[in-house]
């Protein structure tokens, strides 16, 4: 649950920050520039946590 909140809040923060940008430097546009400026560490952490959560759910379901 925490990983989904972290993932969502990172995207919300990027969206808010992208509205203040006057120029961008990537092919991804304003949003991509905002994600790079904010940092990709929260996205990477949340994807790892989501993956581990799915792994534990699947292994628990196979055990029954």
FENWOTA-V662946 format. One record per residue. N is the residue number from 0. RES is the residue in one small letter. PHI is phi as a letter, one per 40 degrees, with the letter a starting at -180 (999 if undefined). Layout:
n->[N & N]
res->[RES & RES]
phi->[PHI & PHI]
//
This chain:
n->[0 & 1 & 2 & 3 & 4 & 5 & 6 & 7 & 8 & 9 & 10 & 11 & 12 & 13 & 14 & 15 & 16 & 17 & 18 & 19 & 20 & 21 & 22 & 23 & 24 & 25 & 26 & 27 & 28 & 29 & 30 & 31 & 32 & 33 & 34 & 35 & 36 & 37 & 38 & 39 & 40 & 41 & 42 & 43 & 44 & 45 & 46 & 47 & 48 & 49 & 50 & 51 & 52 & 53 & 54 & 55 & 56 & 57 & 58 & 59 & 60 & 61 & 62 & 63]
res->[x & x & x & x & x & x & x & x & x & x & x & x & x & x & x & x & x & x & x & x & x & x & x & x & x & x & x & x & x & x & x & x & x & x & x & x & x & x & x & x & x & x & x & x & x & x & x & x & x & x & x & x & x & x & x & x & x & x & x & x & x & x & x & x]
phi->[999 & c & c & c & c & c & c & c & c & c & c & c & c & c & c & c & c & c & c & c & c & b & a & b & b & b & c & c & g & c & c & c & c & c & c & c & c & c & h & c & d & c & c & c & c & c & c & c & c & c & c & c & c & c & d & c & c & c & c & c & c & c & c & c]
//
